[in-house]
Structures are given as C-alpha cells and as structure tokens.
Amino acid sequence: IMPRSRSRSRQRSAPRGRSRSGGRRDNYERSPERGGRGGDRSPPRGGGGGAPRNNDMRISLLVRNIADDTSPQELRDHFSKFGMIKDVYVPLDFHTRRPKTFAFMEFVDYEDACKAKEKLDRSDFQGRMIDVVFAQQKRKAPDVMRARDGPPPSRGGGGGRYSRSPQRRGSPPRR
C-alpha cells in the first residue's frame, strides 16, 4: 500500500462570489460610522462637462478644438462678451513647443462661466466647431505633463559608440 501524500491543501477554496470572511469585512469597511460611503464602492465620476456641484464652484472652462495658432488674446476677446476673465491658458506641447488644440478659460464669476458655456459650446470659432465644458481638474504642473507625455523623441542616428543602451546585433532586419 502506498502512503498518502501530505501535499494537499488544508483549506478548500471558497465558492465564487463570496469572500472567506462571509462578507463581514465588507460591511465593517463600508459602514458610515467608519467613514465609508455605505455601499457605494466607486468614487463619483466626472460627467461630460455638466455644471459642477454647488460646493465645488469651478469657474474654469475647457475649450477644445481650437486652432494651434490661436492666441490667448483672441480667446479672451471671444469669451469676454460673457464676463470678466481671470486667466487664459493655452498649454504647450513639451517636446515640440507648439500650442495644443485646447485651452482653459478661468472666469471671475461662476454665472458668467455658465453663460459662456451655454452660448459657445458647439459654436464656430475661427472656422472650427469648439466644445466648451467645465474643466474637471486643476492645471497640471509641467513636470506632471512631461511624465505623462513620455520621453522626447530621439534626435538622430541611434546610440553611437558611447551609447549605454544595448545594441541589437544578431537579429536579421525586418521585412
């Protein structure tokens, strides 16, 4: 007779859909007394540019689909019909130093920003249909954008004699 192997697991896996703790941990973590949200597991998601909540009075508009040669002054002139503008920001591409095709317009007054969004969303500006929505996030710092956009494109013929990157030698060229 062969001896039985002792490599078997001592605990059987729980059926799918239930945790081993029987759900007690989830209730503890999500209880309102413990600072949880009481069953709502995911954070609220930003919609497609609807009006912000009252406790978060954002007054910056994101303007999409502008020409890359549009100046901040042209945007200011176009949007100032609706109220005082505090700031106009057209971000630059870090690598090419060319303006991106969107801008941020910060109004002094929330009501003015609402009027501008209502009147100018899906309207024509310099021959392009622009989209105007409430900005969902604050301006990103340049180093954050650099990290997001990745390293700059290489400027030449690969790693030369002093390159630190490994060279591809034994593989045949692709066809």
N, C-alpha and C positions, 0 to 999 in steps of 0.2 A: 504494500500500500504506500502510495506517495504522500509525503506530508503536505499539508496545505500551505500555500504561500501567504505571508503576512503583509503583502503589499496592497491589500485592499484599503480603500478609504473608510474611515470610521464613520463618517457622516455622509448621508445621502444628500444630493443637491435638492434644493427647494424647487417646487413646481414653478414654472414660468409665470410671471405676472405678480408674484408675491415675494416680499423680502423675507429673509430668515427670521427677522425680529417680529414678524406678524403685523408690521405696519405701525408699531408703537413709536418708533423713532421719528417717522414722518409726522405724526400728529404732534409730537413734542416740539420738533423744529418749526412747525408751521403755526403753532398756536399764537394768537395775537398777544398773549401775556409775555411771550418770549421774544417779541419783536418781529415775529414772522408776519406774513401777509395773509394768513388764514386760508390757505388752499391755493392761492394764485402763485404758481411756481415761477413763471417767467416775468421779467420786468416789462413794464409798458413799452410798447414800440412806438417810435415816431411815425406818424402817418405821412401822407403825401403832401405835406405842406399846409395842413389846415391851421386855423387860428390857434395860438398857444393857450395853455390854461391860464387862468387869472393869476395864480400865484407865481407864475413864471412869465412876466410880461416882456417877451422878446420883441425887440423893435428893429431887428436886422432882417433884411430880405436877401435872399439868394436869387440872383438874376442869371439865368442860364441862356446859352446860345447867343452870346454877343460876339461880334467880330473881334479877332485878336488885335486889330489896330484901333479899337475903341478906347478913347482916353477917359480917365476918371472924370474929367471936367464935362465931357459930353453926357456921361451918365448922370452926373449931378444936375446938369441943366434939364435933362429929360424928367427926372424924378422930383425935382424941387417944386414942380407945379402943385404937389400934394402936401408939402410941408417942409419944415427945416430939416436939413440933412446934417447929421453929426459927422459921418465918415463915409468915404467911398474907398473900397479896397479891391483892386484887381490883382490877384496873385500872379506871380511869375513862375514859369517852369524853371526849376532849379538848374537843369542841365543846359537848356537852350537859351535861357534868359528872355524868352518871349512871353508875352501875357497869355494867360489861359483864357478860355472862352466862357468864363463865368466871373461874377463879381458879387461883392457884398455891399449892400446899402444900409447904413445904420441911420435911422430916423431919431429925432429928438423926442417925438410924441408917438405913442402907440397907435392912436386913432389915425394919424397921418399915414403910418405904415400900412394900416388896414386898407385905407382908401387907395393908396398906390398899388397895393397887391390886387385889389378888386378891379381897378381900371386898366392896369398894364399887363396883367397875366394873359398870355396868349395874344399879345398885340404885336404890331410891327414896329421894329426899331432898326433903323439903318438897313432896311431891306431884309431883315431876318425876323422870324417869329420868336419872341423871347418868352421864357417861362419865368414867372415870379412866384416864389414860395417863401414862407417864413424859414429862416435859417434854423437848422436843428442843433447845431453845435457852435461853440465859440471858435474863433480863428485859431488855426494851428500854428505853432511856432515853426520857424524854418527847419530846425533840426528834426522835428517830427515828420515834416513833409519829405525831407531828404531820405529818411529811413524808409518811408512808405514807397517812394518812387524808385528806390534801389540805387545801385552804384552808377556813376556816369558812364556813358558809352566809351569804349576804348578808342584811342586816337591813332591807331596805326597798326603796323605790321606784326602784331602779336609780341610775345615775350622774346626779346633778343638774347644776347649772350648772357646777360646778367639777370634774367628773369628768375623769380623764385617759384613760379608755378611750374608744375611738371610738364614736360613736353610729351606729345603723343608721337611715338615713334613707330612701333611695329604694325599699326593697323593700316590697311590699304585705303586709299581715298574713296569717298562715297561717289556713287554714280547717279 
